[in-house]
Amino acid sequence: MTVPTPIVDALPPMRVAERLGRLREQFDVAGIGALLVTTGANVRYLTGFSGSAGSLWVDGSRAVLLTDGRYRDQAPAQVASAGVDVEVVVTGAGQPSPLRTLSVHVAEVGLEAGSITWSEQRGLAQVLDSEAVFTEGLIEGLREVKDDGEVARIEAAAAVADAALAAVGPTIAAGAVEADVAAALDHAMRTGGAADRAFETIVAGGPNSALPHARPGPRPLAEGDLVVCDFGAVVDGYRSDMTRSRRVGGTGIGPEAEMLAAVLEAQAAGLAIVAAGVPAAEVDAACRAVLAEAGLADAFSHGTGHGVGLDIHEGPGLSSSATGSLRAGQVVTVEPGAYVAGLGGVRWEDTVLVTDDGHRPLTGSPKVL
Amino acid sequence: MTVPTPIVDALPPMRVAERLGRLREQFDVAGIGALLVTTGANVRYLTGFSGSAGSLWVDGSRAVLLTDGRYRDQAPAQVASAGVDVEVVVTGAGQPSPLRTLSVHVAEVGLEAGSITWSEQRGLAQVLDSEAVFTEGLIEGLREVKDDGEVARIEAAAAVADAALAAVGPTIAAGAVEADVAAALDHAMRTGGAADRAFETIVAGGPNSALPHARPGPRPLAEGDLVVCDFGAVVDGYRSDMTRSRRVGGTGIGPEAEMLAAVLEAQAAGLAIVAAGVPAAEVDAACRAVLAEAGLADAFSHGTGHGVGLDIHEGPGLSSSATGSLRAGQVVTVEPGAYVAGLGGVRWEDTVLVTDDGHRPLTGSPKVL
């Protein structure tokens, strides 16, 4: 067993240092003089710190990362490596929180209401010498548009997942057990250089394929089953997301073959219009129109896609209710599906970079009918 | 590749049906007429439903599980299998929430403040026709004492992890890469019948072993390194937790050997006094006394243990600040460690069942010096 030279060493750096400034530009509109960042992925985005415990105080002039003794060495090293202007303070049990002192001169401190618990919010309201202000999505909005270093990481994760499917794909045959195939994909991604799987890998065959969020189980695949494999890898914190579908024993003819083709055509229709400036809802509508034509309108029971980055699901959403337009630098999935009880399911998904005049695919496994 | 007959089929059932009644007994003291359960593990505990999206309304007479279309079949099947008196309501986007109707006759509805976000709490306050009441730990308290079916699941998970270490242990040698060993343990647990790893597996060698929460990396193990392996499996939602430490190439003599022995002695001292009625803090103190004797008081930088069940960390905590006493049926870890920069780290951890007159170990891998 060998792990390749860490993939991340060969990747271009991310522009972490400029992110704090872009966050501060939003303070006035949000009605805050400071933000307490408690969402792990947001702390990482702003500082480079990847530990499991840390919160980041950001006011107009200072940024202070509060963490515990476990990260005494790691936190300053990662902050320095990211080149950001962030002080690190190691807090300990029984010590007074530095937050009271930090908040003395700030009237309104934003909290991240989408991830902080009600209990934590109550506790912080006691600690802060300021009004706690409800905020949502300030940093998540910034994270939607990726820089080149981020795109390179998602692309590297996608390449690891592609290689895993190339290795494991031939085992997806009659008699193979869903849970085994999923474990093999995960293992191939780990030994192929991924830090981890991007989410719980889905391998769903036969009746399970008709469930968009099936968990792999003990059922062996049978000849003629539709099989949906939805998985991704993590490289340096960034995730990829891809789904490939097939029919065990060959596509053949009949309703399974028609569904495989119809959903692939729907995905192609969606991908064809992805470009900066295009309303996200139009991509969803393009996929949906093809499936309606094929009589599968009701079988497509979820949205068409989502942003991917430090989180597997982030902005923008690509659904019928989406209100915004795509922007260059966003990384999104396009993943129409069709699920029919008694027949099975199909989903085709790629992760793509939105560009000014179209898109660039980051996932690359063949889509074979 | 084959997955064994699902382990869970051979396990005794859990007594799920009685749990709602035990929850309702707490309503008066909590000052609520109903509780909206939004923590996934708590929903599963009360209903048997294991899907990723679901909340449970519990009032004095009704229990209603709200989930979405993905779980239209799974939710009623799991609720029926658990034998609980729970109605399932499938909600859809754009439909009015059933919560307003449910809450019409209840003046005070508890929310789970330890997991619900501030944003969700605000949204629910709009939906509920009642006062939203801050509650914490109502169900987590019930979950601390396990029934026989729960213990059997944790024990089955522990057995899978034991088998994984037996298979992978011989590869833990000079030149082996931390990340590879971790991936191999995870793969062995998955192919051995686990639904998943219980948490991100730790394999930490040499300098990394001195970090209690190291992540496995690309470093190859070297002769003489201390190595800490901390991992567990999931069976039917229940987790195990175990840590084994060793020295690459053999324990030998010197400070590494002394640390391996001292921490093992500390663990034995802690385990020796585990029994119903013993203050949890005394178990911590027993471990700490042995390490102080060995000059390692400052090197033991975390608490001695925690409960294990549907979550990898749950009550009770076994630390110097713990206030309660152990109860029969609790499943806890005893895991003293010592971490010395420049030398490395050691941790010995077992998951054990607290009994009236002592404990029964659930993890069983040999502890070899």
Interface residues (C-beta under 8 A of the other chain):
Chain A: M1 T2 V3 T5 P6 S52 G69 R70 Q74 A93 L111 A113 G114 S115 I116 T117 W118 S119 E120 Q121 R122 F134 E136 T171 A176 V177 A179 D180 A182 A183 A184 D186 H187 R190 T191 A195 D196 E200 L211 P212 H213 R215 P218 S301 S321
Chain B: M1 T2 V3 T5 P6 S52 G69 R70 Q74 A93 L111 A113 G114 S115 I116 T117 W118 S119 E120 Q121 R122 F134 E136 T171 A176 V177 A179 D180 A182 A183 A184 D186 H187 R190 T191 A195 D196 E200 L211 P212 H213 R215 P218 S301 S321
